[in-house]
Amino acid sequence: MNYDDYEILVNKEHLLPKDYCPNDLIVTDNNENNFHQFKDPKLKPMVRKIIYPYLEKMMQDAKINNIEFIVDSGYRSYDYQKVLLEALIHEKGTEAYSLVALPGASEHQTGLAIDIAYYKDGIYFDDVKESDPAAIWLAQNSYKYGFILRYPKGKECATGFQYEPWHFRFVGLNLAQKLFNEGVTLDEYYARKDNTILKR
Ligand SMILES: [Zn+2]
């Protein structure tokens, strides 16, 4: 298994090892770290270097269309995910399990996933809604830059996650286009692929 493969499937059944960390992480510049209370406040979100040019172009083109967003959260380590989950369990009890991925099951550990936030009239919003212009624009256009809306509405059974209009995942131009055209999630794509192999 090549954990550095940008088409990798990570979900509740396909976990990353505890010690996996991408070796090409870079800090994004147009960003904020919503999770700084748990870490160094100066630490900005990081993503893998291979996705950065695509992310940059997507943000530029969004801006041309009067859509502005920031990268609110990028790479998160296994241990950090654990801290996040434990903090949320403390706050919300067992409901936390449906809101935050278990360590190893979070795509944020790949460095290929981003959560977006935005400013409106100088006010910071990280609770991105389906009807927000940035969410609408990205859902329709992110595939052109190799990203997918990873946890779409109505696909909760396939992904194992609630609808997250703010979470986008880089899978490369070809796969993003394919998933967008066919309206399938990454989980469904791999399930279908496995079935085809079994049937042979
Ligand atoms: Zn996310």
Boltz pocket constraint, residues with backbone or C-beta under 6 A from the ligand:
constraints:
  - pocket:
      binder: B
      contacts: [[A, 108], [A, 113], [A, 114], [A, 115], [A, 166], [A, 167], [A, 168]]
      max_distance: 6.0
